[in-house]
Amino acid sequence: MDSAVNNADQGQWELAGEILSALAEAAEPVSAIRLAKRLGTGQSSLLRCLNLIGEPPFAAPDALGWVAQVQEGERLMLSLTPAGLAALEQLA
């Protein structure tokens, strides 16, 4: 079975870079809804990308672990992990 990482298309990788950059600029965790609006993308696109770059249990088991996802009530809060910061530095 193919992994989420192997099946990612160029658009998902571009969005992943935008997510990492936006979260690196944020002083505190950002809600998924607010981040989607800020990036001008749909929530479904954002969630598909988080399935690739997030951390379990919200992401695929083989996801990269670049974004921490914490459920606070009805809001999904996102923040950059140390692995995400390292990935962002490599992409720059």
Secondary structure by P-SEA (a helix, b strand, c coil): cccccccccaaaaaaaaaaaaaaaaccccccaaaaaaaacccaaaaaaaaaaccccccccccccccbbbbbccccbbbbbcaaaaaaaaaac
